């Protein structure tokens, strides 16, 4: 064909295939180079790449690297919010000197928050919201040294709330003027506080009495072990109250402190009992 300017040549079909070749003058000799060889063994400087869908509700992805914005990946979601995962700031000695952060903006560009930051200087992860592990997951401390007998290093639960303590005694019925309870569960450890006051006890009132309806049943630690400790903070007329809870139990047995004699249902009438119960649940 006759010589022609490059601008006069017909446009190629894209995308180019790896088998297609271009003429290259190398050391004064014209050679052919395949498309696949054009970038082989060389770094390619990346500017901006934008991809987007079609219509008003579209997603957009942008890779950006420049002196002003640092290095970032940003995307626009169908609900017209923009997210920016960004590393910015000066570098020294070949080491990044800044944080890696996730930012959120409105479609108009208004700043809506910084949900996540990885702090290079401290190694900390800072977040705006809560950490919400999936069921059965949590914080794993297995990288730390452990004592002999360790069975788990996974912190997978925290909970707090209220519960309704009751007295139970075989054959007895109670009416209350005070009946309050609160608890916190930290992993398997339960700390339950309560306050009870009985106005009347009717029926059979000579049998032993328990504080019942614990927020969680106690664990089965062993065949010979009582599971928890209950501390009476105000005495009945019979003296200081102590308590214990058995394995697989949702109640605390009340005792005259220092004895093996239980508190009777009749001995609760007219007295406050404030207590804190600590035990392990399953």
C-alpha positions in Angstrom: 0.0 0.0 0.0 1.1 3.6 -0.5 2.8 5.4 2.4 0.2 7.0 4.6 0.2 9.0 7.8 -0.8 7.1 11.0 -3.8 9.3 11.4 -5.0 8.2 8.0 -5.0 4.5 8.8 -8.3 2.8 9.7 -8.9 2.2 13.4 -8.0 -1.2 14.7 -10.5 -3.6 16.3 -10.3 -3.7 20.1 -9.3 -5.3 22.3 -6.0 -6.1 20.7 -5.0 -9.7 20.6 -1.7 -11.0 21.9 -0.9 -12.4 18.4 -1.1 -9.1 16.7 2.2 -7.2 16.0 3.5 -3.7 15.7 6.6 -2.4 13.9 9.3 -1.1 16.2 12.6 0.4 15.2 15.2 -1.1 17.5 18.9 -0.2 17.1 18.2 1.1 13.6 16.4 -2.0 12.5 12.6 -2.3 12.1 11.3 -5.3 14.0 7.9 -6.7 14.8 6.7 -6.8 18.4 3.6 -8.6 19.6 1.0 -6.8 21.8 1.8 -9.3 24.6 5.5 -8.2 24.5 4.8 -4.5 24.9 4.8 -4.5 28.7 6.7 -7.7 29.4 9.2 -7.2 32.2 8.3 -3.5 32.8 6.3 -1.7 35.4 3.2 0.1 34.1 2.3 3.4 35.8 -1.3 3.4 36.8 -3.3 6.6 36.7 -7.1 6.4 37.1 -9.3 3.5 36.1 -13.1 4.0 36.2 -15.7 1.4 35.7 -19.4 1.9 35.9 -22.8 0.3 35.2 -25.7 1.7 33.3 -28.6 3.9 34.4 -29.2 6.1 37.4 -28.6 3.4 40.0 -25.1 2.4 39.1 -21.9 1.3 40.9 -18.6 3.0 40.1 -15.0 1.8 40.9 -12.0 4.1 40.7 -8.3 3.3 41.4 -6.3 6.5 42.1 -2.7 7.3 42.7 -1.4 10.9 42.9 0.4 13.3 45.1 -2.8 15.1 46.3 -5.0 12.1 47.2 -2.4 9.5 47.9 -3.2 5.9 46.9 -6.9 5.0 47.0 -9.7 2.8 45.9 -13.1 4.4 45.8 -16.5 3.2 44.8 -20.0 4.6 44.4 -22.9 2.4 45.4 -26.4 2.2 44.1 -27.7 4.1 47.2 -25.7 7.2 46.1 -23.0 6.9 48.7 -19.3 7.0 48.0 -16.7 5.0 49.8 -13.0 5.7 49.7 -10.3 3.3 51.0 -7.3 5.6 51.2 -3.6 5.6 52.1 -2.4 9.2 52.1 0.4 11.3 53.7 4.2 11.6 53.4 6.5 8.7 53.2 10.1 8.6 54.5 12.9 6.1 54.2 10.8 4.0 51.9 8.2 3.3 54.6 4.7 4.5 54.6 4.2 7.1 57.2 0.4 7.3 57.2 -2.8 5.4 58.1 -5.0 3.2 55.8 -8.5 4.5 56.2 -12.1 3.8 55.0 -14.1 7.0 54.5 -17.8 7.5 53.6 -19.3 10.4 51.6 -22.7 11.4 50.3 -23.1 11.5 46.5 -22.7 15.3 46.7 -19.3 14.9 48.4 -20.3 15.6 52.1 -18.2 13.7 54.6 -20.3 11.1 56.5 -17.7 9.4 58.6 -14.5 7.3 59.0 -15.7 3.8 59.8 -12.3 2.2 59.8 -8.6 3.2 60.3 -5.5 1.0 60.4 -3.0 3.1 62.4 0.5 2.4 61.2 2.3 4.1 64.1 0.4 2.2 66.9 -0.8 -0.9 65.0 -4.3 -0.2 66.3 -7.6 -0.6 64.4 -10.0 2.2 65.1 -13.6 1.9 64.2 -16.7 4.0 64.5 -19.3 1.2 65.0 -19.4 -2.1 66.8 -17.5 -5.3 66.2 -20.2 -7.9 65.5 -18.7 -11.4 65.2 -20.7 -14.2 63.7 -22.3 -16.7 66.0 -19.6 -18.8 67.8 -16.9 -16.4 66.8 -15.1 -13.8 68.9 -11.6 -12.6 70.0 -9.0 -15.3 69.9 -6.2 -15.0 72.5 -4.4 -18.2 71.5 -1.3 -16.3 70.5 -0.7 -15.5 74.2 1.1 -18.0 76.5 -1.4 -20.1 78.5 -1.5 -21.9 81.8 -1.7 -25.6 82.2 -5.2 -26.9 82.0 -6.3 -24.2 79.5 -9.4 -25.3 77.5 -10.3 -22.2 75.6 -8.8 -18.8 74.7 -11.8 -17.5 72.7 -13.8 -14.6 74.1 -17.1 -15.1 72.3 -19.8 -13.5 74.4 -20.8 -10.5 76.5 -24.3 -9.8 77.7 -26.0 -7.8 80.4 -29.7 -7.4 81.5 -32.2 -8.0 84.2 -33.7 -11.1 85.8 -36.5 -11.8 88.3 -35.2 -13.6 91.4 -37.6 -15.8 93.4 -37.6 -17.9 96.5 -38.5 -21.5 96.1 -39.2 -23.9 99.0 -41.1 -27.2 98.9 -44.7 -26.6 99.7 -44.3 -22.8 100.3 -45.8 -19.8 98.5 -44.2 -16.3 98.8 -45.5 -12.8 98.2 -42.9 -10.1 97.6 -42.5 -6.4 98.3 -39.0 -6.3 96.7 -38.0 -8.5 93.7 -35.2 -7.1 91.5 -32.2 -8.6 89.6 -29.5 -7.6 87.2 -26.7 -9.5 85.6 -23.6 -9.4 83.4 -22.3 -12.4 81.4 -18.6 -12.1 80.4 -17.7 -15.2 78.4 -18.8 -18.0 80.6 -18.7 -16.0 83.9 -22.0 -14.8 85.2 -22.3 -12.1 87.9 -25.9 -11.8 89.0 -27.1 -9.3 91.6 -30.5 -9.4 93.3 -32.7 -7.9 96.0 -35.6 -9.8 97.6 -38.0 -9.0 100.4 -40.9 -11.3 101.4 -44.1 -10.0 102.9 -45.7 -13.4 103.6 -44.8 -17.1 103.2 -47.7 -19.6 103.3 -48.1 -23.3 103.1 -45.3 -25.5 104.4 -42.7 -23.0 105.6 -40.3 -25.3 107.5 -38.4 -26.5 104.5 -35.1 -25.1 103.2 -35.3 -22.1 100.8 -33.4 -21.3 97.5 -33.0 -18.2 95.4 -34.1 -19.4 92.0 -34.6 -18.4 88.4 -31.0 -17.5 87.7 -30.5 -15.9 84.3 -28.4 -18.9 83.1 -28.0 -22.5 84.4 -24.6 -23.3 86.0 -22.1 -25.5 84.2 -21.3 -29.0 85.1 -17.8 -28.6 86.4 -17.4 -32.0 88.2 -19.4 -34.6 90.1 -18.1 -33.3 93.4 -17.9 -29.5 92.8 -20.4 -26.8 93.8 -20.3 -24.2 91.1 -20.8 -20.8 92.5 -20.6 -18.4 95.4 -23.5 -16.3 96.8 -22.9 -13.6 99.3 -25.7 -12.4 101.5 -25.3 -8.6 102.1 -28.0 -8.3 104.8 -28.7 -10.8 107.5 -31.8 -12.6 108.3 -32.8 -12.9 112.0 -30.9 -16.2 112.2 -27.6 -14.6 111.2 -25.4 -14.1 108.2 -26.5 -15.9 105.0 -24.2 -17.9 102.7 -25.0 -19.8 99.6 -23.9 -22.2 96.9 -25.2 -23.5 93.6 -24.8 -27.0 92.3 -23.9 -28.2 88.8 -26.5 -27.8 86.1 -28.6 -25.6 88.4 -30.6 -22.4 88.1 -30.9 -21.8 91.9 -28.8 -21.0 94.9 -29.2 -22.8 98.2 -29.2 -20.5 101.3 -27.4 -21.6 104.4 -26.7 -20.2 107.9 -23.1 -19.2 107.4 -20.6 -21.6 108.9 -23.2 -24.4 109.2 -24.8 -27.1 107.1 -28.3 -25.9 108.1 -30.5 -24.3 105.4 -32.5 -21.2 105.9 -36.2 -22.0 106.2 -39.0 -20.4 104.2 -40.5 -18.9 107.4 -37.2 -17.2 108.2 -37.3 -15.0 105.1 -40.5 -13.1 106.0 -40.0 -9.4 106.6 -36.3 -9.3 105.7 -34.3 -8.0 102.8 -31.8 -10.2 101.1 -29.3 -8.4 98.8 -26.9 -10.7 97.2 -24.3 -11.2 94.4 -23.9 -14.6 92.8 -20.8 -15.5 90.7 -20.7 -18.8 88.7 -19.8 -20.3 85.4 -22.4 -21.3 82.9 -22.0 -23.8 80.1 
